[in-house]
Amino acid sequence: MKNRLGVHAQVWVGGWSHEEAARAIASTASLGYDYIEAPALDPSLIDIDFTRKELEKNGLGITTSLGLDDSCDISAGDPDKKARGEAHLMKVVATTRDLGGTHITGILYSGFQKYFTPATTEGVAGAVEVLRRVAEEAAKSNITLGLEVVNRYETNVINTAAQGVELCKRVGMPNVKVHLDCYHMNIEEADAERAIIETGDYLGYFHTGESHRGYLGTGSIDFTKIFRGLVKANYQGPICFESFSSAVAGQPLSGILGIWRNLWTDSTDLCRHAMQFTQAQMKAAEEAQAIRTGGDW
Ligand code: MN
């Protein structure tokens, strides 16, 4: 497999103090991961110089992720929220650039929250406009934006891969891609494998996560299909493992995601297993593809 593998920082830590950043980075690197995904809901909490030094010391890459809060909701059709959201996203671009990051992903196009009414045409048009300007800024630093397709309880803008592709097309920038997450796909897609294949070249980032957000392979997600989809789509981008337990409580993320149960306590064991599981699943999917397409007879 060619994909770079990462883990979400909240498998290790709930915040980003010096102690937490150093521990999350060293732990991720020690298991052989290529990069860490750091939450950037509030980028001002990240000490850039300290974090960059720790990354360099450990030979680790970084991506950032976030969802916009309601006051920064660029899809709301509210000029003040739109302006605040654009400024916030630009700050995340600057922070990610200074960290040496490659991707900014997540709910970059709306609030990261439960909505009670559908998105509006005007609101989404405003989000598209902002995303285009943010993408232009990100492109100067070779940063890709991943618009994460999430379930209905976390946004009202894009809940399916097809909607994600549509939004990417509307933004129309080469560094704006669809970010799929099998935890969300398990809720919204009719056929996750097909959805991944149909996303095709628009796919730019992928989250693995189990249906209950615990150990991979212990819930109801059909990972055989997920990885076969990634191989059939010839996806070669980053794959980041996400898992959340009340054992690591980081607010506001844990609260928004509804992390009430203690699904694991040993982060090292969880992440070591996730890497083995991901490599084994990818290998099996690649071999299945070879059987389908190859052979000397
Ligand atoms: Mn995700």
Residues whose N, C-alpha, C, O or C-beta is under 5 A from the ligand:
A	BS01	MN	D181 H207 E242
